[in-house]
Amino acid sequence: FSGIESGGKFPKDPSKLIPKLEKEKLSLCSGWYGANLLKNTPQEEMELMTEQLDLFIKCGAPCMVFAEVTGSIQSDPKTPLSKRPILNNEDWKLLIKRINEISKMMMDRGMPLAYHHHMGTVIESQRDTERLLENTKDQVKLILDTGHMLFAGGNSIEVAKNFKERVIHVHCKDMRKHILD
């Protein structure tokens, strides 16, 4: 391996993380940030993510994995994924506007936003992902996650072909068909 995404147990201080990465000959290739842009303004969300954003910048990460998690059921094992939140048209407009704003704020700091379509969130399916990309500015990039796309019944190859200029990060995953079924 030449790179790794940050995890919950990683040091948050670059003076501690960078030596650990160097010791293992690894670079920080990204890491998850769960946003609440349907509740928070982009300015409020930027304040909440500043420590992680600064860490990623100092570590030279090429992007920051970003997902809207307002109302997400992904961490609730009692709620079936079929009960994930669905956006109405007004919420879509608000989310698109705010993602465009925060992605510009991040790009102004030199860090691309890599949007992660994710099971149990408001952007889960291929159609959700396409709608997001069709309505956001080109500065909003995509992490293409083959496992999440397959789970949601989508086609990763099709998304990659149709939005190749937006794909900045990829998660390649194996799926066990009998578990998926």
C-alpha positions in Angstrom: 0.0 0.0 0.0 1.2 3.5 -0.7 -1.7 5.4 0.9 -4.4 5.1 3.6 -7.5 7.0 4.6 -7.7 8.4 8.1 -9.6 6.5 10.7 -11.2 7.4 14.1 -8.1 6.2 16.0 -5.6 8.2 13.9 -3.9 11.1 15.6 -5.5 14.5 14.9 -2.3 16.4 15.3 -0.2 16.5 12.1 3.1 16.5 14.1 2.1 13.1 15.4 0.3 11.7 12.3 2.9 12.6 9.7 5.8 10.8 11.4 3.6 7.7 11.7 2.7 7.8 8.0 6.3 8.4 7.1 7.5 5.4 9.2 5.1 3.1 7.3 5.9 4.8 4.0 2.2 5.8 3.5 0.6 9.0 2.4 -2.8 10.2 3.7 -5.1 9.8 0.6 -8.3 11.1 2.3 -10.8 10.3 5.1 -14.5 10.6 5.9 -16.3 13.7 7.0 -20.0 13.5 7.8 -21.7 16.8 7.2 -25.1 18.2 8.3 -25.7 20.8 5.6 -29.4 20.4 5.8 -29.2 21.7 9.4 -26.0 23.8 9.4 -25.0 26.6 7.1 -21.8 26.1 5.1 -20.0 28.6 7.4 -21.1 26.6 10.5 -20.1 23.3 8.8 -16.7 24.7 7.8 -16.1 25.7 11.5 -16.9 22.1 12.5 -14.6 20.6 9.9 -11.7 23.0 10.2 -9.5 20.8 12.4 -9.8 17.8 10.0 -9.4 20.0 7.0 -6.3 21.6 8.4 -4.9 18.1 9.2 -5.6 16.8 5.6 -4.0 19.9 4.1 -0.9 19.6 6.3 -0.6 15.9 5.4 -1.0 16.6 1.7 -4.2 14.6 1.2 -5.5 15.0 -2.4 -9.2 15.3 -1.3 -11.6 15.0 1.6 -14.4 12.4 1.5 -17.6 14.2 2.3 -21.2 13.0 2.8 -24.4 14.5 4.0 -25.5 12.5 7.0 -28.5 14.5 8.3 -31.1 11.9 9.2 -28.8 9.1 8.2 -29.6 5.6 9.5 -26.2 4.1 8.7 -25.2 3.8 12.3 -28.6 2.6 13.6 -28.6 -1.3 13.4 -32.3 -1.4 14.3 -33.5 0.7 11.3 -33.5 -1.1 7.9 -31.7 0.7 5.1 -34.9 0.9 3.2 -36.0 3.6 5.7 -33.2 6.0 4.8 -34.1 9.7 4.5 -35.4 10.8 1.1 -35.1 14.5 0.1 -38.1 16.5 -1.1 -37.5 19.1 -3.8 -36.9 22.0 -1.4 -34.3 20.0 0.5 -32.6 19.0 -2.7 -32.3 22.7 -3.6 -30.9 23.6 -0.2 -28.4 20.8 -0.2 -27.2 21.6 -3.8 -26.7 25.2 -2.9 -24.9 24.4 0.3 -22.6 21.8 -1.2 -21.7 24.2 -3.9 -20.8 26.8 -1.3 -18.8 24.6 1.0 -16.9 23.0 -1.9 -15.9 26.4 -3.0 -14.7 27.2 0.5 -12.7 24.0 0.6 -11.2 24.6 -2.9 -10.2 28.1 -1.7 -8.1 26.3 0.9 -6.8 23.8 -1.8 -8.8 20.8 -0.8 -11.3 19.2 -3.2 -14.6 17.9 -1.8 -15.1 14.3 -2.9 -18.7 13.5 -2.4 -19.4 10.0 -1.1 -22.8 8.4 -2.0 -23.4 6.2 0.9 -25.9 3.6 2.1 -28.4 4.9 4.6 -27.9 8.6 3.6 -29.8 11.1 1.4 -27.4 10.4 -1.5 -27.4 6.6 -1.9 -28.6 5.5 -5.3 -27.2 6.0 -8.8 -30.1 8.4 -9.5 -29.3 10.4 -6.3 -25.6 10.6 -7.3 -26.4 11.6 -10.8 -28.8 14.3 -9.7 -26.2 15.6 -7.3 -23.5 15.8 -10.0 -25.9 17.2 -12.6 -26.9 20.1 -10.3 -23.6 21.0 -8.6 -20.6 22.8 -10.0 -17.7 21.0 -11.5 -15.6 21.7 -8.3 -17.8 19.1 -6.5 -16.0 15.9 -7.1 -17.1 12.3 -6.6 -15.8 9.4 -4.7 -17.1 6.4 -6.6 -17.8 3.5 -4.2 -18.4 0.3 -6.0 -19.9 -1.5 -3.0 -22.3 1.2 -2.1 -23.4 1.7 -5.7 -24.0 -2.0 -6.2 -25.9 -2.3 -2.9 -28.1 0.6 -4.1 -28.8 -1.2 -7.4 -26.6 1.1 -9.4 -23.9 0.7 -12.0 -20.5 2.0 -11.1 -19.1 1.6 -14.6 -22.0 3.7 -16.0 -21.4 6.4 -13.4 -17.7 6.4 -14.1 -18.2 6.8 -17.8 -20.8 9.5 -17.5 -19.0 11.5 -14.9 -15.3 10.6 -15.5 -14.1 14.2 -15.1 -15.7 14.4 -11.6 -14.4 11.1 -10.2 -11.4 12.0 -7.9 -11.3 9.0 -5.5 -12.5 5.4 -5.7 -13.4 2.7 -3.1 -13.2 -0.7 -4.8 -15.1 -3.3 -2.8 -16.0 -6.9 -3.0 -19.6 -7.8 -2.5 -20.8 -11.2 -1.4 -23.9 -11.8 -3.6 -25.6 -14.1 -1.0 -25.2 -11.4 1.7 -26.4 -8.7 -0.7 -29.4 -10.8 -1.7 
